[in-house]
Amino acid sequence: MPDDGYSSDYFGESVAMDNDYIVVGAPYDDDTYTDQGSAYIYKRYGTNWQLEYKVYASDRAQSDYFGRSVSISEKWIIIGASHDDNSQTDQGSAYIFRRDGTQMAKLYASDYAASDLFGYAVSISGDYAAIGAYYDDDNFSNSGSVYIFHWDGSNWTQQDKLTVSDGYSS
């Protein structure tokens, strides 16, 4: 448990590991705003794990749930904030960090809509990130989708959107 942990932070709701690094989400962390969320980056030294950084969304706000999902790969960390209200209520977003804790980008769907919950699931591998929006309504109500982003050396850009044609309304 981190030194700043409090009741109902939900530290450990999401966890990802890559070699000597672990990222732990605490989506209900209340450091600045209620349920803004945070994530902790640990590094292994021998047999001990040491907290390296605690990160937040640069534009954190109440009930973003930053840290609901986390993933780490090589030099990148991605953290979902499924209830971020960037332009629409609960449209969601995902944040890319370098392993040193520097925020590099805030990602959101090109066709965002209210209550899509973009960022509820995230995965990163190399210079590609996949971000789930399971309430996206492209084919049917809440049929869901996955967005693919790519790092081109200077920017993260959306490359594709995956949906299923046989999805059914929930």
RAMO-V534384 format. One record per residue. PSI is psi in degrees with one decimal (* if undefined). Layout:
BEGIN
PSI  PSI
END
This chain:
BEGIN
135.2  160.0  -25.3  13.2  140.5  167.4  135.2  24.4  -21.7  38.8  124.1  2.2  -31.6  144.1  138.6  148.7  140.6  110.3  -113.6  14.0  142.5  136.8  131.0  125.3  145.7  76.0  -13.2  16.1  138.6  32.3  -49.9  -45.0  153.7  125.4  31.2  -38.8  163.0  173.6  148.2  134.8  119.0  150.0  142.3  131.1  104.5  -115.4  6.4  144.9  127.4  136.1  122.3  -46.5  151.8  127.1  153.5  166.1  138.7  -27.5  35.0  147.7  169.4  136.6  34.5  -28.8  40.1  126.5  1.0  -35.1  146.7  153.0  152.6  142.0  126.2  -106.7  -5.6  149.4  135.9  138.3  126.3  144.5  78.7  -20.4  19.7  137.9  54.4  -60.1  -24.7  151.6  125.4  30.1  -36.2  162.3  172.5  146.7  135.7  130.3  152.6  163.6  -20.6  4.3  1.2  123.5  128.8  -31.3  153.4  124.4  143.4  160.9  141.9  -27.3  38.2  151.4  160.9  140.5  21.4  -26.9  39.5  129.5  1.6  -30.9  138.9  151.3  144.7  139.3  119.4  -128.0  25.5  140.5  139.4  132.3  123.4  143.4  81.8  -7.4  9.2  143.5  32.5  -51.7  -43.5  168.7  123.1  31.6  -23.7  164.8  167.0  131.0  137.3  126.7  152.8  139.3  119.2  10.5  -19.7  -22.3  152.3  123.3  146.3  128.5  -30.6  166.1  125.6  133.2  169.0  138.4  -17.2  18.9  151.3  153.9  143.4  *
END
